[in-house]
Amino acid sequence: MVAITGTTQLASQMAMSRNISLLTTMLNQKNQQLASGLKLDGLIGVSAQAQELGSLKSKLGTVENYSSAVQTAINRTDLYALSIEKIIDLATDAQSMMIENRDPYFASTSAPATQASTLLDQIGSILQTKDGDRYLFSASNYSDNPLNDSLSALPTLYAAGAVPGVTAGYDDPLQVVTSAVPLNQPPYLNTTATDVQNFYDIDEVGLYVDDNEKLSYGVSAAESGFQRLIDAVVRFRDATADLGTDDENYQARVDDAAKQLNTAISELKGIASRNGYKQQQLEEVQNRHARSKDLLTIRIGNIQNADTAEVSTSIANLQTALEASYLVTSQTLALSLVNYLR
């Protein structure tokens, strides 16, 4: 009788031990889910939707890559906006300089040529702005400096005694280089006349912002607004050669430079406006990507995220069952010892 009872008790103890082990494993898994917020490791628990999950994660990765590229472009257009604003401010300073120095008496003591050279170098410094290792105003040829040298180092382009609109090369208005008119390139550009359009990509830089969707952006130092601004300041600088020797022609040349400058400011504002439109386009694309990322993240979460409330309830139930198993086991062991002593 004792032997039969002992065997029965041993079998019960082994069954309860297996039950405790199973409950402990299940409890550990639920605690893992609660800590990670995900269903079981790997694709356990989501195997039926594994293919869909993989597809969604792939789409999310693609959207994130496009979003990263768009953000880089947004950062550049923001930098363009700040740089163009500074150049417009310098153009406004040039207006004041020309107005003040139109009076030969005032100009005789104000060193106008030095003022012009300072402005040229300030403009040149901005046109050589870099975004990392990329020259911002070199468009697609971003690894090369868009300028040959400092702008104040430009040689005399309009000799003493030259008459605007009459002297050869002293065009009114300046015949600027464009993508449609292959003229000699501005003397400050770091390229040759034959490839200025393609080399500096006046038609802007482009990037793919989504599948089969390309958006262009960018500003080139070869654009007419910059050409006219630099030329206007150079015309003013070179006009000082007539100061004190032919004041009447000096004034005519200052007026010509101011006229050129007014056109330049108008074109610079156009460049700023166009860049602002590109900023808006890029922001709209980025917002679209943000919405896509949110939707994909939600769909992925619906597949692989654990229900925290459900997991917490399961943990509580498992803990209760485990405690009950320990209690029954301890009671069984005590009963077994009594039976054995009998």
C-alpha positions as CSV (number, residue, x, y, z in Angstrom):
1,M,0.0,0.0,0.0
2,V,2.9,2.3,0.8
3,A,4.6,1.5,-2.4
4,I,1.4,2.3,-4.5
5,T,0.9,5.5,-2.6
6,G,4.6,6.5,-3.1
7,T,4.4,5.9,-6.8
8,T,1.3,7.9,-7.2
9,Q,2.8,10.8,-5.2
10,L,6.0,10.7,-7.3
11,A,4.0,10.9,-10.5
12,S,2.0,13.8,-9.2
13,Q,5.2,15.6,-8.1
14,M,6.7,15.1,-11.6
15,A,3.6,16.5,-13.2
16,M,3.5,19.5,-10.9
17,S,7.2,20.1,-11.6
18,R,6.6,20.1,-15.4
19,N,3.6,22.5,-14.8
20,I,5.8,24.8,-12.8
21,S,8.5,24.8,-15.5
22,L,5.9,25.5,-18.2
23,L,4.3,28.3,-16.2
24,T,7.8,29.8,-15.5
25,T,8.6,29.8,-19.2
26,M,5.3,31.4,-20.1
27,L,5.8,34.0,-17.4
28,N,9.3,34.8,-18.7
29,Q,8.0,35.2,-22.2
30,K,5.2,37.6,-21.1
31,N,7.7,39.6,-19.0
32,Q,9.9,39.9,-22.1
33,Q,6.9,41.1,-24.2
34,L,6.0,43.7,-21.5
35,A,9.6,45.0,-21.4
36,S,10.0,45.2,-25.2
37,G,6.4,46.1,-26.2
38,L,6.7,43.4,-28.9
39,K,5.3,40.0,-29.5
40,L,7.7,37.1,-28.9
41,D,11.2,37.1,-30.3
42,G,11.7,36.9,-34.1
43,L,8.5,36.3,-36.0
44,I,7.0,34.0,-33.3
45,G,3.4,35.1,-32.9
46,V,3.3,37.0,-36.2
47,S,4.3,34.2,-38.6
48,A,1.0,34.4,-40.4
49,Q,1.7,38.0,-41.3
50,A,5.5,37.7,-41.7
51,Q,5.4,38.5,-45.5
52,E,3.3,41.5,-45.0
53,L,5.5,42.7,-42.1
54,G,8.6,42.3,-44.2
55,S,7.0,44.3,-47.1
56,L,5.9,47.1,-44.7
57,K,9.3,47.4,-43.2
58,S,10.9,47.6,-46.7
59,K,8.5,50.3,-47.7
60,L,9.3,52.2,-44.4
61,G,13.0,52.0,-45.2
62,T,12.5,53.4,-48.7
63,V,10.4,56.3,-47.4
64,E,13.0,57.0,-44.7
65,N,15.7,57.1,-47.4
66,Y,13.8,59.5,-49.6
67,S,12.9,61.6,-46.5
68,S,16.6,61.9,-45.6
69,A,17.5,63.1,-49.1
70,V,14.7,65.6,-49.1
71,Q,15.8,66.9,-45.6
72,T,19.3,67.5,-47.0
73,A,17.8,69.5,-49.9
74,I,15.7,71.5,-47.5
75,N,18.7,72.3,-45.4
76,R,20.5,73.5,-48.6
77,T,17.6,75.7,-49.8
78,D,17.4,77.2,-46.3
79,L,21.1,78.0,-46.6
80,Y,20.5,79.5,-50.1
81,A,17.8,81.7,-48.6
82,L,20.1,83.1,-45.9
83,S,22.9,83.6,-48.4
84,I,20.8,85.3,-51.0
85,E,19.3,87.6,-48.3
86,K,22.8,88.6,-47.3
87,I,23.7,89.3,-50.9
88,I,20.6,91.5,-51.4
89,D,21.6,93.4,-48.2
90,L,25.0,94.0,-49.7
91,A,23.4,95.1,-52.9
92,T,21.4,97.6,-50.9
93,D,24.7,98.8,-49.3
94,A,26.0,99.2,-52.8
95,Q,23.1,101.5,-53.7
96,S,23.8,103.7,-50.7
97,M,27.5,103.8,-51.7
98,M,26.8,104.9,-55.2
99,I,24.3,107.5,-54.1
100,E,26.7,109.0,-51.6
101,N,29.7,108.9,-53.9
102,R,28.0,110.3,-57.0
103,D,29.1,113.7,-55.7
104,P,32.8,114.0,-56.9
105,Y,33.6,116.2,-54.0
106,F,32.4,113.6,-51.4
107,A,34.0,110.8,-53.4
108,S,37.4,112.5,-53.5
109,T,37.9,111.8,-49.8
110,S,35.8,108.6,-49.2
111,A,38.0,106.1,-51.0
112,P,35.1,104.7,-53.2
113,A,37.3,102.2,-55.0
114,T,38.2,100.7,-51.6
115,Q,34.6,100.5,-50.6
116,A,33.7,98.8,-53.9
117,S,36.5,96.3,-53.4
118,T,35.3,95.5,-49.9
119,L,31.8,94.9,-51.2
120,L,33.1,92.6,-54.0
121,D,35.0,90.4,-51.5
122,Q,31.9,90.2,-49.2
123,I,29.8,89.1,-52.2
124,G,32.5,86.7,-53.3
125,S,32.7,85.2,-49.8
126,I,29.0,84.3,-49.8
127,L,29.2,82.9,-53.4
128,Q,31.8,80.5,-52.1
129,T,29.6,79.2,-49.2
130,K,30.0,75.5,-48.6
131,D,27.6,72.9,-47.3
132,G,30.1,70.3,-45.9
133,D,32.5,69.7,-48.8
134,R,30.0,71.0,-51.4
135,Y,30.2,74.5,-52.9
136,L,26.6,75.7,-52.7
137,F,26.7,78.1,-55.7
138,S,28.4,75.7,-58.1
139,A,25.2,73.8,-58.8
140,S,25.9,70.3,-60.2
141,N,29.7,71.0,-60.3
142,Y,29.7,71.3,-56.5
143,S,33.2,70.0,-55.9
144,D,34.8,73.1,-57.6
145,N,34.9,76.6,-56.4
146,P,32.6,78.7,-58.6
147,L,35.0,81.7,-58.5
148,N,38.5,82.1,-60.0
149,D,39.8,84.3,-57.2
150,S,38.6,87.0,-54.8
151,L,36.3,89.4,-56.7
152,S,38.4,92.4,-55.7
153,A,41.2,90.9,-57.7
154,L,39.2,91.3,-60.9
155,P,41.2,93.4,-63.4
156,T,39.9,96.7,-64.8
157,L,37.1,95.9,-67.1
158,Y,36.0,99.4,-68.0
159,A,39.0,101.6,-68.7
160,A,39.4,105.3,-67.8
161,G,37.4,107.5,-70.2
162,A,35.1,104.7,-71.3
163,V,31.5,105.7,-72.1
164,P,28.6,103.5,-71.1
165,G,26.7,102.1,-74.1
166,V,29.3,103.5,-76.5
167,T,32.7,102.1,-75.7
168,A,33.1,98.5,-77.0
169,G,32.3,96.0,-74.3
170,Y,30.6,98.6,-72.1
171,D,27.1,97.3,-72.9
172,D,24.0,98.8,-71.4
173,P,22.6,96.7,-70.1
174,L,25.2,94.0,-69.5
175,Q,24.8,91.0,-71.9
176,V,24.7,88.3,-69.3
177,V,25.5,84.6,-69.9
178,T,22.3,82.5,-69.9
179,S,21.6,78.9,-70.8
180,A,20.1,80.2,-74.1
181,V,22.7,82.7,-75.1
182,P,26.3,81.3,-75.3
183,L,28.3,84.4,-74.6
184,N,31.8,84.7,-73.1
185,Q,31.5,83.7,-69.4
186,P,31.8,86.3,-66.7
187,P,35.5,86.8,-65.8
188,Y,35.0,85.7,-62.2
189,L,33.6,82.2,-63.0
190,N,35.9,79.3,-62.6
191,T,35.2,77.7,-66.0
192,T,35.5,78.3,-69.7
193,A,33.0,80.0,-72.0
194,T,32.2,76.9,-74.0
195,D,30.8,74.9,-71.0
196,V,29.5,77.5,-68.6
197,Q,25.9,76.4,-69.1
198,N,26.4,72.6,-68.6
199,F,29.3,72.9,-66.2
200,Y,27.4,75.0,-63.7
201,D,24.0,73.6,-64.5
202,I,22.1,76.9,-64.6
203,D,19.0,74.8,-65.0
204,E,19.5,73.7,-61.4
205,V,20.2,70.5,-59.5
206,G,17.7,67.7,-59.2
207,L,17.0,64.8,-56.9
208,Y,14.5,62.0,-56.7
209,V,12.1,62.7,-53.9
210,D,10.0,59.6,-54.4
211,D,9.6,56.8,-56.9
212,N,9.6,58.3,-60.4
213,E,9.3,61.8,-58.9
214,K,12.1,64.3,-59.4
215,L,12.4,67.8,-58.0
216,S,14.9,70.4,-59.1
217,Y,16.5,73.0,-56.8
218,G,19.6,75.1,-56.5
219,V,21.2,78.5,-57.4
220,S,24.2,79.0,-59.6
221,A,26.8,81.8,-59.3
222,A,26.5,82.1,-63.1
223,E,22.9,83.4,-62.8
224,S,22.2,86.8,-64.2
225,G,21.3,88.5,-60.9
226,F,24.8,87.8,-59.5
227,Q,26.4,88.7,-62.9
228,R,24.8,92.1,-62.9
229,L,25.4,92.8,-59.2
230,I,29.2,92.0,-59.5
231,D,29.4,93.9,-62.8
232,A,27.6,96.9,-61.3
233,V,30.0,97.2,-58.4
234,V,33.0,96.7,-60.9
235,R,31.6,99.5,-63.1
236,F,31.4,101.8,-60.1
237,R,35.0,100.8,-59.0
238,D,36.4,101.3,-62.5
239,A,34.5,104.7,-62.8
240,T,36.7,106.1,-60.1
241,A,39.5,106.3,-62.7
242,D,37.8,109.4,-64.1
243,L,37.3,111.0,-60.6
244,G,39.1,114.4,-60.6
245,T,40.0,114.2,-64.3
246,D,36.5,113.9,-65.9
247,D,34.0,114.4,-63.2
248,E,31.1,114.6,-65.6
249,N,31.9,111.2,-67.2
250,Y,32.5,109.9,-63.7
251,Q,29.0,110.8,-62.7
252,A,27.6,109.3,-65.9
253,R,29.4,106.1,-65.1
254,V,28.1,106.0,-61.5
255,D,24.6,106.5,-62.9
256,D,25.1,103.6,-65.3
257,A,26.4,101.4,-62.4
258,A,23.4,102.3,-60.3
259,K,21.0,101.5,-63.2
260,Q,22.7,98.1,-63.6
261,L,22.5,97.6,-59.8
262,N,18.7,98.2,-59.8
263,T,18.2,95.5,-62.4
264,A,20.5,93.2,-60.4
265,I,18.4,93.7,-57.2
266,S,15.2,92.9,-59.0
267,E,16.7,89.7,-60.4
268,L,18.1,88.7,-57.0
269,K,14.7,89.1,-55.5
270,G,13.4,86.8,-58.3
271,I,16.1,84.2,-57.4
272,A,15.1,84.4,-53.7
273,S,11.4,84.0,-54.7
274,R,12.2,81.0,-56.8
275,N,14.2,79.4,-54.1
276,G,11.4,80.1,-51.7
277,Y,9.0,78.2,-54.0
278,K,11.5,75.2,-54.0
279,Q,11.6,75.3,-50.2
280,Q,7.8,75.1,-50.1
281,Q,7.8,72.2,-52.6
282,L,10.4,70.3,-50.6
283,E,8.5,70.9,-47.3
284,E,5.3,69.6,-48.9
285,V,7.1,66.4,-50.0
286,Q,8.7,66.0,-46.6
287,N,5.2,66.3,-44.9
288,R,3.9,63.7,-47.3
289,H,6.8,61.3,-46.3
290,A,6.1,62.0,-42.6
291,R,2.5,61.0,-43.0
292,S,3.5,57.8,-44.9
293,K,6.0,56.9,-42.2
294,D,3.4,57.4,-39.5
295,L,0.9,55.1,-41.4
296,L,3.5,52.4,-42.0
297,T,4.7,52.5,-38.4
298,I,1.2,52.1,-37.2
299,R,0.6,49.1,-39.6
300,I,3.8,47.5,-38.5
301,G,2.9,48.0,-34.9
302,N,-0.5,46.4,-35.4
303,I,1.3,43.3,-36.5
304,Q,4.3,43.0,-34.1
305,N,3.4,45.1,-31.1
306,A,2.1,43.3,-28.0
307,D,-1.1,44.3,-26.3
308,T,0.3,45.7,-23.0
309,A,-3.0,45.4,-21.2
310,E,-3.5,41.8,-22.4
311,V,0.1,40.9,-21.5
312,S,-0.2,42.4,-18.0
313,T,-3.4,40.4,-17.4
314,S,-1.7,37.2,-18.6
315,I,1.3,37.9,-16.3
316,A,-1.0,38.3,-13.3
317,N,-2.9,35.1,-14.1
318,L,0.4,33.2,-14.6
319,Q,1.8,34.5,-11.3
320,T,-1.3,33.4,-9.5
321,A,-1.2,29.9,-11.1
322,L,2.5,29.6,-10.4
323,E,2.0,30.5,-6.7
324,A,-0.8,28.0,-6.5
325,S,1.4,25.3,-8.1
326,Y,4.2,26.0,-5.6
327,L,1.6,25.7,-2.7
328,V,0.2,22.4,-4.0
329,T,3.7,21.1,-4.5
330,S,4.8,21.9,-1.0
331,Q,1.7,20.4,0.4
332,T,2.2,17.2,-1.6
333,L,5.8,16.9,-0.6
334,A,4.7,17.2,3.1
335,L,2.0,14.5,2.6
336,S,4.5,12.2,0.8
337,L,6.9,12.4,3.8
338,V,4.1,11.5,6.2
339,N,3.1,8.5,4.0
340,Y,6.7,7.4,3.8
341,L,7.1,7.5,7.6
342,R,4.0,5.4,8.0
